[in-house]
Amino acid sequence: MSPSQQRISRRIGAIAESATLAVDAKAKALKAQGRPVIGFGAGEPDFPTPDYIVAAAAEALENPANFRYSPAAGQPKLRAAIARATARDSGWEVADSQVLVTNGGKQAVYQAFQTVVDDGDDVLLPAPYWTTYPEAIRLAGGNPVEVFAGAEDDYKVTPEKLEAAWTPRTRALLFCSPSNPTGAVYTAEETRAIGEWAAAKGIFVISDEIYQHLTYDGVEFVSMAQAVPELHENLILVNGVAKTYAMTGWRVGWLVGPQDVVKAATNLQSHLSSNVNNVAQAAALAALEGPLDQVDAMREAFDRRRRTIVEGLNAIDGVNCPVPTGAFYAYPDVTGLLGREFDGVRPETSAELAELILEKAEVAVVPGEAFGPSGYLRLSYALGDDDLAEGLARLQKFLGGKN
Ligand SMILES: Cc1ncc(COP(=O)(O)O)c(C=O)c1O
C-alpha cells in the first residue's frame, strides 16, 4: 500500500459513529468511574422482556434443529406471524413471502436502501431524523436530502415541503411515524397526503413503524400501508420487536414489501448475515403470538413519564418542548439556552450544551446535531421514574427554572 492510499475505504471511512450509542457509551464510562450519571441517551425500554417470551427462547434452546442454519428469509412460522401482525396492525394483507426477517429493524433499514437505491439517487429524509438513516442511504450510494420541519411545525413535513425538495433523481422517501427522535405522530390525513404525493411521483416509500404501538393522548397510529393502498407496489415497511416488547438486545426485526423487493433483499441477506439467530426468532414468534397486555402496561408507564418530562423541561427558562404523542422521546428546542452562561461556559451549539450538561450536571442527553440541525436535545424517557425525577431536578438546577 503506498503512503498516499488510505487504509480505510472511502465508503466506510465516511461513516460517523452512531451518536446515540456514543453518548450512551460515554455515560456508561463515567458511571464506571463512579460518577452518578443519569442517562436519557439510550432508546431502549428499561423493562425486562416479558417472561413468556423468555420461556419460549429457553424452550427453543432444547431443540437441536435450532443449532443449525435455517432459511435466510426467516423461520416460516415467524414470517407467517409477521404477515398476520402486518394485517392486524398496519392494515396490509401480505403473503408470507413478502416478509424478510432481519437482525433488528436497523438491518431492515440498511437492506431496504441497498435494495432500491442506486448510485446518485436522491432520498428525501424528513429532519430531524433517526441518526442511522443518512448513513444507510449513503452506504447505498444515495444522497440524503434533508427536509426540515421544526418545533413550530410539530416536527412534521408536508407534501409541499417534499415537493420543494423533489428532483427527477428522487428515488425514495423515508417516513418515520411515530418518530425517533421527535416523538411526533402523523395523523391519518397527513399520512395519506404524503403517501398520495409519493404515489403520484412514483417513488418508493420506506416507512419505519417500529414505534407503532407506542402512542398517547388517544392519538391513533395509522400505517402508510393502510392509508394509501395504491402505494403497495412501492412501499417497504420496517418493523421489529425491540421497542414494543422490550427486546432491544434480541435483535429481531423485519421488512415487508413487494415480492420483487423482498426477494432481492433476501438475496442480499443470504450473503450478508444469513438467518437471524433461531432462538431469538422463537422469542419473537412468542412475542407476536402473545397478548399485547404487557405492552399496554409499558405504554402506561411511558405515558406517565412523558407527562413528567415535558412539564419538567418546559419549566426551564429558554426551553420549548412540544408534547410528543408517540415513541419515548422528548425533543425540546433549546435555542433559547445557546449563548447563555452556565457555570462560566457559554455553549453556542446543542452539542456543546450536551457536553456541558454531561460534565457538570452528570446527565446524558443527545444533541440535535445527531439528528439534523443544532438547537435541540433528545431525551429518552424510557428510564425508571426515580432516575427521571432526579435527572429533571439536576437539569432544572443547572439550567435554571422559569421565574
Ligand atoms: C426509528 C427507529 N427505527 C429502527 C430502529 C432499529 O431498532 P432495532 O434494530 O433495535 O430493531 C430504531 C432503534 O433505535 C429506531 O429508533
Ligand as a Chemical Component Dictionary entry (heavy atoms), coordinates in Angstrom:
data_LIG
# 
_chem_comp.id                   LIG 
_chem_comp.type                 NON-POLYMER 
_chem_comp.pdbx_formal_charge   0 
_chem_comp.three_letter_code    LIG 
# 
loop_
_chem_comp_atom.comp_id 
_chem_comp_atom.atom_id 
_chem_comp_atom.alt_atom_id 
_chem_comp_atom.type_symbol 
_chem_comp_atom.charge 
_chem_comp_atom.model_Cartn_x 
_chem_comp_atom.model_Cartn_y 
_chem_comp_atom.model_Cartn_z 
_chem_comp_atom.pdbx_ordinal 
LIG C1 C1 C 0 -36.773 4.750  14.230 1  
LIG C2 C2 C 0 -36.038 3.501  14.505 2  
LIG N1 N1 N 0 -36.042 2.538  13.571 3  
LIG C3 C3 C 0 -35.399 1.392  13.743 4  
LIG C4 C4 C 0 -34.689 1.137  14.906 5  
LIG C5 C5 C 0 -33.945 -0.157 14.993 6  
LIG O1 O1 O 0 -34.286 -0.924 16.044 7  
LIG P1 P1 P 0 -33.640 -2.370 16.227 8  
LIG O2 O2 O 0 -32.522 -2.505 15.260 9  
LIG O3 O3 O 0 -33.173 -2.386 17.644 10 
LIG O4 O4 O 0 -34.730 -3.338 15.949 11 
LIG C6 C6 C 0 -34.644 2.111  15.907 12 
LIG C7 C7 C 0 -33.826 1.912  17.119 13 
LIG O5 O5 O 0 -33.460 2.814  17.825 14 
LIG C8 C8 C 0 -35.347 3.308  15.712 15 
LIG O6 O6 O 0 -35.357 4.269  16.637 16 
# 
loop_
_chem_comp_bond.comp_id 
_chem_comp_bond.atom_id_1 
_chem_comp_bond.atom_id_2 
_chem_comp_bond.value_order 
_chem_comp_bond.pdbx_ordinal 
LIG C1 C2 SING 1  
LIG C2 N1 SING 2  
LIG C2 C8 DOUB 3  
LIG N1 C3 DOUB 4  
LIG C3 C4 SING 5  
LIG C4 C5 SING 6  
LIG C4 C6 DOUB 7  
LIG C5 O1 SING 8  
LIG O1 P1 SING 9  
LIG P1 O2 DOUB 10 
LIG P1 O3 SING 11 
LIG P1 O4 SING 12 
LIG C6 C7 SING 13 
LIG C6 C8 SING 14 
LIG C7 O5 DOUB 15 
LIG C8 O6 SING 16 
# 
